[in-house]
């Protein structure tokens, strides 16, 4: 079978980090001059794009350069609380046994991602790259495809946010959107991902089918 190269997002896709997002946001709220969020408000934020969420939360866009580094530092302090999303380890094991090459490209820092992978003994990825930011993700994807000498025709991106869909399509990549991460299923579906899955097992089945189709 001809296997695609899977490029995974990290937070909300590999790591079950949604609950940590709320915790970090509320821990930083006083220093950023914003109010803390209830679980109900956080659930509402997950139905919105980043620009709409910032507007709803009354957070000026210019505050992001200050907020992102603070969030990454706080994340590092709490990363011991994180686990892989249920079924991720089994998915990675099976994809690896099928001969599927994989990598991680995250808006988180490379240090945080590597620490998590080592802690959970997840050694399935050819490489790990961090961007430490949330803007212009398509530029980061293009940069890494060029750096690692990949063809866009062989890469499938896997992510949990609508910005992942937008970035992948800007780069000419197919994308698998996962419904267990930050953005809701309805919001993801509205941006027309190539594939939308509800559990990690479906990714294995999808890659097996896609590879079989490519061989024909």
MOUR-V867096 format. One record per helix or strand of 2 or more residues. SS is the DSSP state (2 for helix, 1 for strand). FROM is the first residue (numbers start at 1). LEN is the number of residues. If there is no record, write none. Layout:
SS;FROM;LEN + SS;FROM;LEN
This chain:
1;5;4 + 2;18;15 + 2;39;7 + 2;50;8 + 2;61;21 + 2;88;10 + 1;102;5 + 2;110;10 + 1;128;3 + 2;137;11 + 1;155;5 + 2;162;9 + 1;174;5 + 2;185;5 + 1;195;3 + 2;200;16
